[in-house]
Amino acid sequence: GWNQAEKTWDCPCHGARYDINGDVLTGPARRSLEKIELDDTGK
């Protein structure tokens, strides 16, 4: 989940950490998170 204090995405399953763009900061993950396009429609 999102770690507001560190501004990282932290995986609760295996402990990997990703930066705000989803790029790996610490493993065991070796690949970045898949990017998805979001659209804020105000709903």
Distance bins in CASP14 RR format, pairs under 12 A and 6 or more apart:
PFRMAT RR
TARGET T0000
AUTHOR 0000-0000-0000
RMODE 2
METHOD distances of the structure
MODEL  1
1 7 0 0 0 0 0 1 0 0 0 0 0
1 8 0 0 0 0 1 0 0 0 0 0 0
1 9 1 0 1 0 0 0 0 0 0 0 0
1 10 1 0 1 0 0 0 0 0 0 0 0
1 11 1 0 0 1 0 0 0 0 0 0 0
1 12 1 0 0 1 0 0 0 0 0 0 0
1 13 0 0 0 0 0 1 0 0 0 0 0
1 15 0 0 0 0 0 1 0 0 0 0 0
1 16 0 0 0 0 0 1 0 0 0 0 0
1 17 0 0 0 0 0 1 0 0 0 0 0
1 18 0 0 0 0 1 0 0 0 0 0 0
1 22 0 0 0 0 0 1 0 0 0 0 0
1 33 0 0 0 0 0 1 0 0 0 0 0
2 8 1 0 0 1 0 0 0 0 0 0 0
2 9 1 0 0 1 0 0 0 0 0 0 0
2 10 1 0 0 1 0 0 0 0 0 0 0
2 11 0 0 0 0 0 1 0 0 0 0 0
2 12 0 0 0 0 0 1 0 0 0 0 0
2 17 0 0 0 0 0 1 0 0 0 0 0
2 18 0 0 0 0 0 1 0 0 0 0 0
2 19 0 0 0 0 0 1 0 0 0 0 0
2 20 0 0 0 0 1 0 0 0 0 0 0
2 22 0 0 0 0 0 1 0 0 0 0 0
2 33 0 0 0 0 0 1 0 0 0 0 0
3 9 1 0 0 1 0 0 0 0 0 0 0
3 10 1 0 1 0 0 0 0 0 0 0 0
3 11 0 0 0 0 0 1 0 0 0 0 0
3 12 0 0 0 0 0 1 0 0 0 0 0
3 15 0 0 0 0 0 1 0 0 0 0 0
3 17 1 0 0 1 0 0 0 0 0 0 0
3 18 0 0 0 0 1 0 0 0 0 0 0
3 19 0 0 0 0 0 1 0 0 0 0 0
3 20 0 0 0 0 0 1 0 0 0 0 0
3 25 0 0 0 0 0 1 0 0 0 0 0
4 10 0 0 0 0 0 1 0 0 0 0 0
4 20 0 0 0 0 0 1 0 0 0 0 0
6 17 1 0 0 1 0 0 0 0 0 0 0
6 18 0 0 0 0 0 1 0 0 0 0 0
6 19 0 0 0 0 1 0 0 0 0 0 0
6 20 0 0 0 0 0 1 0 0 0 0 0
6 25 0 0 0 0 1 0 0 0 0 0 0
6 26 0 0 0 0 0 1 0 0 0 0 0
7 17 0 0 0 0 0 1 0 0 0 0 0
7 18 0 0 0 0 0 1 0 0 0 0 0
7 19 1 0 0 1 0 0 0 0 0 0 0
7 20 1 0 1 0 0 0 0 0 0 0 0
7 21 0 0 0 0 0 1 0 0 0 0 0
7 22 0 0 0 0 0 1 0 0 0 0 0
7 25 0 0 0 0 0 1 0 0 0 0 0
8 15 0 0 0 0 0 1 0 0 0 0 0
8 16 0 0 0 0 1 0 0 0 0 0 0
8 17 1 0 1 0 0 0 0 0 0 0 0
8 18 1 0 0 1 0 0 0 0 0 0 0
8 19 1 0 0 1 0 0 0 0 0 0 0
8 20 1 0 0 1 0 0 0 0 0 0 0
8 21 0 0 0 0 0 1 0 0 0 0 0
8 22 0 0 0 0 1 0 0 0 0 0 0
8 23 0 0 0 0 0 1 0 0 0 0 0
8 24 0 0 0 0 0 1 0 0 0 0 0
8 25 1 0 0 1 0 0 0 0 0 0 0
8 26 0 0 0 0 1 0 0 0 0 0 0
8 33 0 0 0 0 0 1 0 0 0 0 0
9 15 0 0 0 0 0 1 0 0 0 0 0
9 16 0 0 0 0 1 0 0 0 0 0 0
9 17 1 0 0 1 0 0 0 0 0 0 0
9 18 1 0 1 0 0 0 0 0 0 0 0
9 19 1 0 0 1 0 0 0 0 0 0 0
9 20 1 0 0 1 0 0 0 0 0 0 0
9 21 0 0 0 0 1 0 0 0 0 0 0
9 22 1 0 0 1 0 0 0 0 0 0 0
9 23 0 0 0 0 1 0 0 0 0 0 0
9 24 0 0 0 0 0 1 0 0 0 0 0
9 25 0 0 0 0 1 0 0 0 0 0 0
9 26 0 0 0 0 0 1 0 0 0 0 0
9 29 0 0 0 0 0 1 0 0 0 0 0
9 32 0 0 0 0 0 1 0 0 0 0 0
9 33 1 0 0 1 0 0 0 0 0 0 0
10 16 1 0 0 1 0 0 0 0 0 0 0
10 17 1 0 1 0 0 0 0 0 0 0 0
10 18 1 0 0 1 0 0 0 0 0 0 0
10 19 0 0 0 0 0 1 0 0 0 0 0
10 22 0 0 0 0 0 1 0 0 0 0 0
10 24 0 0 0 0 0 1 0 0 0 0 0
10 25 0 0 0 0 1 0 0 0 0 0 0
10 26 0 0 0 0 1 0 0 0 0 0 0
10 27 0 0 0 0 0 1 0 0 0 0 0
10 29 0 0 0 0 0 1 0 0 0 0 0
10 33 0 0 0 0 0 1 0 0 0 0 0
11 17 1 0 0 1 0 0 0 0 0 0 0
11 18 1 0 0 1 0 0 0 0 0 0 0
11 22 0 0 0 0 0 1 0 0 0 0 0
11 24 0 0 0 0 0 1 0 0 0 0 0
11 25 0 0 0 0 0 1 0 0 0 0 0
11 26 0 0 0 0 1 0 0 0 0 0 0
11 27 0 0 0 0 1 0 0 0 0 0 0
11 28 0 0 0 0 1 0 0 0 0 0 0
11 29 1 0 0 1 0 0 0 0 0 0 0
11 33 0 0 0 0 1 0 0 0 0 0 0
13 28 0 0 0 0 0 1 0 0 0 0 0
13 29 0 0 0 0 0 1 0 0 0 0 0
14 24 0 0 0 0 0 1 0 0 0 0 0
14 26 0 0 0 0 0 1 0 0 0 0 0
14 27 1 0 0 1 0 0 0 0 0 0 0
14 28 1 0 1 0 0 0 0 0 0 0 0
14 29 1 0 0 1 0 0 0 0 0 0 0
14 30 0 0 0 0 0 1 0 0 0 0 0
15 24 0 0 0 0 0 1 0 0 0 0 0
15 25 0 0 0 0 0 1 0 0 0 0 0
15 26 1 0 0 1 0 0 0 0 0 0 0
15 27 1 0 0 1 0 0 0 0 0 0 0
15 28 1 0 0 1 0 0 0 0 0 0 0
15 29 0 0 0 0 1 0 0 0 0 0 0
16 22 0 0 0 0 0 1 0 0 0 0 0
16 23 0 0 0 0 0 1 0 0 0 0 0
16 24 1 0 0 1 0 0 0 0 0 0 0
16 25 0 0 0 0 1 0 0 0 0 0 0
16 26 1 0 0 1 0 0 0 0 0 0 0
16 27 1 0 1 0 0 0 0 0 0 0 0
16 28 1 0 0 1 0 0 0 0 0 0 0
16 29 1 1 0 0 0 0 0 0 0 0 0
16 30 0 0 0 0 1 0 0 0 0 0 0
16 31 0 0 0 0 1 0 0 0 0 0 0
16 32 0 0 0 0 0 1 0 0 0 0 0
16 33 0 0 0 0 1 0 0 0 0 0 0
17 23 0 0 0 0 0 1 0 0 0 0 0
17 24 1 0 0 1 0 0 0 0 0 0 0
17 25 1 0 1 0 0 0 0 0 0 0 0
17 26 1 0 1 0 0 0 0 0 0 0 0
17 27 1 0 0 1 0 0 0 0 0 0 0
17 28 0 0 0 0 0 1 0 0 0 0 0
17 29 0 0 0 0 1 0 0 0 0 0 0
17 32 0 0 0 0 0 1 0 0 0 0 0
17 33 0 0 0 0 0 1 0 0 0 0 0
18 24 1 0 1 0 0 0 0 0 0 0 0
18 25 1 0 0 1 0 0 0 0 0 0 0
18 26 0 0 0 0 1 0 0 0 0 0 0
18 27 0 0 0 0 1 0 0 0 0 0 0
18 29 1 0 0 1 0 0 0 0 0 0 0
18 30 0 0 0 0 0 1 0 0 0 0 0
18 31 0 0 0 0 0 1 0 0 0 0 0
18 32 1 0 0 1 0 0 0 0 0 0 0
18 33 1 0 1 0 0 0 0 0 0 0 0
18 34 0 0 0 0 0 1 0 0 0 0 0
18 35 0 0 0 0 0 1 0 0 0 0 0
19 25 1 0 1 0 0 0 0 0 0 0 0
19 26 0 0 0 0 0 1 0 0 0 0 0
19 32 0 0 0 0 1 0 0 0 0 0 0
19 33 0 0 0 0 1 0 0 0 0 0 0
20 32 0 0 0 0 0 1 0 0 0 0 0
20 33 0 0 0 0 0 1 0 0 0 0 0
20 35 0 0 0 0 0 1 0 0 0 0 0
21 32 1 0 0 1 0 0 0 0 0 0 0
21 33 0 0 0 0 1 0 0 0 0 0 0
21 34 0 0 0 0 0 1 0 0 0 0 0
21 35 1 0 0 1 0 0 0 0 0 0 0
22 29 0 0 0 0 1 0 0 0 0 0 0
22 31 0 0 0 0 1 0 0 0 0 0 0
22 32 1 0 1 0 0 0 0 0 0 0 0
22 33 1 0 1 0 0 0 0 0 0 0 0
22 34 0 0 0 0 1 0 0 0 0 0 0
22 35 1 0 0 1 0 0 0 0 0 0 0
22 36 0 0 0 0 0 1 0 0 0 0 0
23 29 0 0 0 0 0 1 0 0 0 0 0
23 30 0 0 0 0 0 1 0 0 0 0 0
23 31 0 0 0 0 1 0 0 0 0 0 0
23 32 1 0 1 0 0 0 0 0 0 0 0
23 33 1 0 0 1 0 0 0 0 0 0 0
23 34 0 0 0 0 0 1 0 0 0 0 0
23 35 0 0 0 0 0 1 0 0 0 0 0
24 30 1 0 0 1 0 0 0 0 0 0 0
24 31 1 0 0 1 0 0 0 0 0 0 0
24 32 1 0 1 0 0 0 0 0 0 0 0
24 33 0 0 0 0 1 0 0 0 0 0 0
25 32 0 0 0 0 0 1 0 0 0 0 0
25 33 0 0 0 0 0 1 0 0 0 0 0
END
